[in-house]
């Protein structure tokens, strides 16, 4: 008897939404309507609900009955805890990445920093925050750190 594997069709939606949340393209408090997501991804509600459920389980979304699903709004304490954890982990990730980085990786990071600086200078804070988050994810990617890159 062969065990049935769970349907993995929700995983790409999970990955896409997770990256959008982490990079702040989806801001805290943003409502995620199932019907809109079905239209965007061309998939049924069951698949969308599975992705949303997994993101809720990770703490990236909140679900309130009769109000829908929203991008989680971390409390000040949670935000501080994340910042403190990052300050402990990131020096190690940078050290790993520095030993593995190729010339093209360094060029990409420089281009990314230039874009982030432009956003800051133009007063586009939401874009600067999103670029900063992606910059840190890119460093983790160069370090081949699967946990931090999702």
Buried (B, 14 or more C-beta within 10 A) or exposed (E): EEEEEEEEBBBEBBEEBBBBBBBBBBEBEBEBEBEEBBEEBEBEEEBBBBBBBBBBEEEBBBBEEEEBBBBBEEEEEEEEEEEEEEEEBBEEBBEBBEEEBEEEBEEBBEEBEEBBEEBBEEEEEEBBBBBBBBBBBBBBBBBEBEEBBE
